[in-house]
Amino acid sequence: MSQLRESFKGGKAVFTAPVFPIKCGGAPQKIMYLSEETFRKNGVRDETDIHYYTNPGVLFPPCPKYNDALVPIAAAKGVNFHK
């Protein structure tokens, strides 16, 4: 995954969350945030449209407290969140 992330030249980046429960609830978002940071570092963030799709309709279904904290972070990073 890091090779794909490092060689990305811009465009649409789509990330998804599987149906919960999963072993690590934050893993689907972690790769998205790592990728967003790599896109910035490589100078392609302005040419990149990031989308995050989730079936439950929230960013972090197992815990409303974490979900409420993550919504503004995703918005600040320009992530298009789809329910």
C-alpha positions as CSV (number, residue, x, y, z in Angstrom):
1,M,0.0,0.0,0.0
2,S,2.8,2.4,0.7
3,Q,4.2,2.1,-2.8
4,L,0.8,2.9,-4.3
5,R,0.4,5.9,-1.8
6,E,3.9,7.2,-2.6
7,S,3.4,7.0,-6.4
8,F,-0.1,8.5,-6.5
9,K,-0.2,11.6,-8.8
10,G,-3.6,13.0,-7.9
11,G,-7.2,12.3,-8.8
12,K,-9.9,10.5,-6.8
13,A,-8.8,8.5,-3.8
14,V,-11.6,6.2,-2.4
15,F,-11.4,4.6,1.0
16,T,-14.1,2.4,2.6
17,A,-15.0,0.9,6.0
18,P,-16.1,-2.7,6.2
19,V,-19.2,-3.7,8.1
20,F,-18.5,-3.7,11.8
21,P,-17.5,-5.3,14.1
22,I,-13.9,-5.5,12.9
23,K,-10.7,-6.2,14.9
24,C,-9.4,-2.6,14.7
25,G,-12.2,0.0,14.3
26,G,-9.7,2.8,13.4
27,A,-7.8,0.9,10.7
28,P,-9.9,1.9,7.7
29,Q,-9.5,5.6,8.6
30,K,-5.8,5.2,9.6
31,I,-4.8,4.4,6.0
32,M,-6.9,7.3,4.7
33,Y,-5.2,9.8,7.1
34,L,-1.7,8.4,6.3
35,S,-2.5,8.7,2.6
36,E,-3.7,12.2,3.0
37,E,-0.5,13.2,4.7
38,T,1.6,11.5,2.0
39,F,-0.4,13.3,-0.7
40,R,0.5,16.6,1.1
41,K,4.1,15.7,1.5
42,N,4.4,14.8,-2.2
43,G,2.6,17.9,-3.4
44,V,-0.4,16.3,-4.9
45,R,-3.0,17.0,-2.2
46,D,-4.5,19.9,-4.1
47,E,-5.1,17.6,-7.1
48,T,-6.6,14.8,-4.9
49,D,-10.2,14.3,-4.1
50,I,-10.5,12.1,-1.0
51,H,-13.7,10.1,-0.4
52,Y,-14.6,7.9,2.6
53,Y,-17.5,5.5,2.3
54,T,-19.0,3.8,5.3
55,N,-22.0,1.5,5.6
56,P,-23.1,2.4,9.2
57,G,-23.4,6.1,8.3
58,V,-20.9,7.4,10.9
59,L,-17.1,7.6,10.9
60,F,-16.6,5.4,13.9
61,P,-19.6,3.3,14.7
62,P,-18.5,1.4,17.8
63,C,-18.1,4.6,19.9
64,P,-20.1,7.8,19.5
65,K,-17.5,9.8,21.6
66,Y,-14.8,8.9,19.1
67,N,-17.0,9.5,16.1
68,D,-17.9,13.0,17.4
69,A,-14.1,13.8,17.7
70,L,-13.3,12.4,14.3
71,V,-15.9,14.3,12.3
72,P,-14.2,17.7,12.5
73,I,-10.8,16.1,11.8
74,A,-12.0,14.6,8.6
75,A,-13.7,17.8,7.6
76,A,-10.5,19.8,8.3
77,K,-8.6,17.5,6.1
78,G,-11.1,17.9,3.2
79,V,-12.4,14.3,3.3
80,N,-15.7,13.8,1.5
81,F,-17.7,11.6,3.9
82,H,-20.4,9.4,2.4
83,K,-23.0,7.7,4.5
